[in-house]
Amino acid sequence: MTIRLCKISLVAALASFFTLVAFGNVTDYVTNEEFLRHVFSMDTIFETSNLRWRAITNPTLQTGGYWLIIATQIIAAAVLWTGSIRLLGKLNSNGFDRAKRIAAAGLTLGFPLYAVGFIVIGGEWFARWQSQTWNGQQKAFDFLAISALP
């Protein structure tokens, strides 16, 4: 029973995390979109970088990318909350292991968002690591670590 409660609390904690991150992105849309626009446009990476050809400067594509991130966060939060509730409902039954599937789906949405989206694409493809002002690499790693906990 204790192990099951621990699993439920970890899934609920991650659901809370994704809920608050998505909420922040929606309620502070302009600030967070500005960050993303600088990452996509690669306008603050090293001036001598030969990677600038990768930049996305089209505002429609930038906004679409931002909404893809927000949508993924919202869906991950919803799936994780659903998983938490289902796990709690099956706490004392043999159906607990089957109920873990929905939680696993939420975890599978969250981890790649930060691993692929923020570290691989944002950090490496858009060379965010070169920017002194719009870097965010440490925060991306922090989010990745949080999403990997359960």
N, C-alpha and C positions, 0 to 999 in steps of 0.2 A: 504494500500500500504506500509506503514512504517513497519508494522509487517512482511509482506512478505519479504521485503528487509532485515530485521533483520534475518529472518530465513535463507535466502540465504547466508548472510554474515557469519553466524555461521557454516553452512555446508561447505562453501568455506574455512573458517579458519581451520576447522578440516581436510579438504582435503589437505591444505598446510602443516599442521602438519605431517600427514601420509606420504606425499610426501618427506618431508625433513628427517624424521626418516628413511624411506626406503633408500633414497639416501645416508644418512650417513652410514647405515649398509652395503651398497654395496661398497661405495668408501673408507671406513675405515674397510674393511672386517676383516682383521687380528686382529685388536684390539678388535673389538666387538665379534668376534668368540672366542678369548681367554677368554673373560669374560664369555661367555656362557659355554665354556668347563670347567671352574672352578666351575660354578654353577652345571652343570650336574655331574661332577666327585665328587663334595662335598669334595674336598681336603683341604678346608680351614675352614670347620666347626669345632666345638669343638671336640677335640681329644677323649673325653670320650662319644661322642654322640652314641647312639644306633640306629641312623637312617641311618648310612652309607651304609646299605644294599640297599638303594634306588638308589644309585649312578649309573649313566650311564657313563661308561668309554670307550665304543666302539666309536672310532673316526667317523665311518660312521654314527652311530645313532646320535652323537652330531652334525655333519654337516647337517644331514637331519632335525633335530630339528631347527637348525638355519635357514635353507632355508624355512622351514614351517613358521617361524616367518616373514621372509622377504617377502615371497609370500603373506601372509595375509596382511601385511602393504601395499604392492603394490596394491593388489586387493581392499582393503579398500579405498586407495587414488583414484584409478580409478573410483570406484563406487561413491564416494563422489563428485569427479569432474563432473562426468556425472549427478549426482543429482543436483548439483549447476547450471549446464548449462540448464538442463531441467526446473528447477524452474524459472530461469531467463527468459527462453523462454515463460513461462506461467504466467509471472508476472501479467499481466492485463486480465487474462481470468479465466473462471470457471474451467479450467483444472489444476489449481495450486494444489489443494488438491490431485488429482491423481498423479501429478508429484512428490509429496513428498515421494511416495513409494520407489523410487530408493535411495533417500537420506537416508530414514529410514533403508534400507538394508545396506548401507555403515556404518551407525552408529552402526548397530547391529553387523557388523564384527569387528569394532574397540574396542568397550567396552569390549567384552569377551576376546579379545586378552590380554588386560592388567589385567582384573579382574581374569580370570581363568589362563591364561598363565603365567603372571608375579607374581601375588600376591598368587594365590592358588598353582599352580604347582611350580614355581620358589621359592617363599617365604616360603611356608609351606612344600610341598612334598620334595623339595631338601634342606630344612632348610637353605635357603640363609640368613635368619635373624641371624644365628649363625656366619656368616663370618665377620671378621673385614675388610678384604681387597676386597672381591668380593660380597658385600652386595647388593646394589642397591635398597633396599626396598623403600626408600624415592622417588627415581626417578620413580620407578614403580607406586607408589601412585600418583605422580605428573602427569604422563601420563594418569593414570586412570581418574583422576579428569578432565583433559583436554578433554578426549574422552567422558566424561559424560555431558559436558556443553550444547550442543544443546538439 
